[in-house]
């Protein structure tokens, strides 16, 4: 995943970082400066909500359906 994230960053694309709570200690030292969404296996609904909020805050809500 580091390759893909680095590629996206190199292209100037926003990257949203997520990590499972029990794997947080394994984040590579040169990625620790990024604001990770930390999620738990038993709280996937909360993780989905936080991811949705981060996407909307980062790139917006997207186009609205035609009425």
C-alpha positions in Angstrom: 0.0 0.0 0.0 2.9 2.3 0.5 3.8 2.2 -3.2 0.3 3.1 -4.3 0.0 5.9 -1.7 3.3 7.3 -2.8 2.3 7.1 -6.4 -0.9 9.0 -5.7 1.0 11.6 -3.7 3.5 12.0 -6.5 0.6 12.7 -8.9 -0.8 15.3 -6.5 -3.8 13.2 -5.6 -5.2 13.3 -2.1 -4.5 10.1 -0.1 -6.6 9.1 2.8 -4.7 7.0 5.3 -6.4 4.3 7.5 -4.9 1.8 9.9 -6.3 -0.9 12.1 -5.8 0.0 15.8 -3.6 -3.1 16.5 -1.3 -2.3 13.6 -0.7 1.4 14.4 2.7 0.5 15.9 3.8 -0.9 12.6 3.4 2.3 10.5 6.7 3.0 8.8 8.6 6.0 10.3 8.3 8.1 7.1 4.5 7.9 7.1 3.9 8.7 10.7 3.4 12.4 9.9 0.1 11.7 8.0 -3.2 11.9 9.8 -4.4 8.3 9.9 -8.0 7.2 10.6 -7.6 4.5 13.2 -10.3 1.8 13.1 -11.2 -1.2 15.1 -12.5 -4.6 13.8 -15.5 -4.4 16.1 -16.5 -0.9 15.1 -16.7 -1.0 11.3 -19.8 1.2 11.1 -17.9 3.9 13.0 -14.9 3.5 10.6 -17.1 3.8 7.6 -18.6 7.0 9.0 -15.2 8.5 9.7 -14.0 7.5 6.3 -17.0 9.1 4.6 -16.4 12.3 6.6 -12.8 12.4 5.7 -13.5 11.9 2.0 -16.1 14.7 2.0 -13.7 17.0 3.9 -10.9 16.2 1.5 -12.5 16.1 -1.9 -16.1 17.2 -1.3 -19.4 15.4 -1.6 -19.4 14.9 -5.3 -22.1 15.7 -7.8 -25.7 15.7 -6.8 -28.1 13.5 -8.6 -30.3 15.3 -11.2 -33.8 16.0 -9.9 
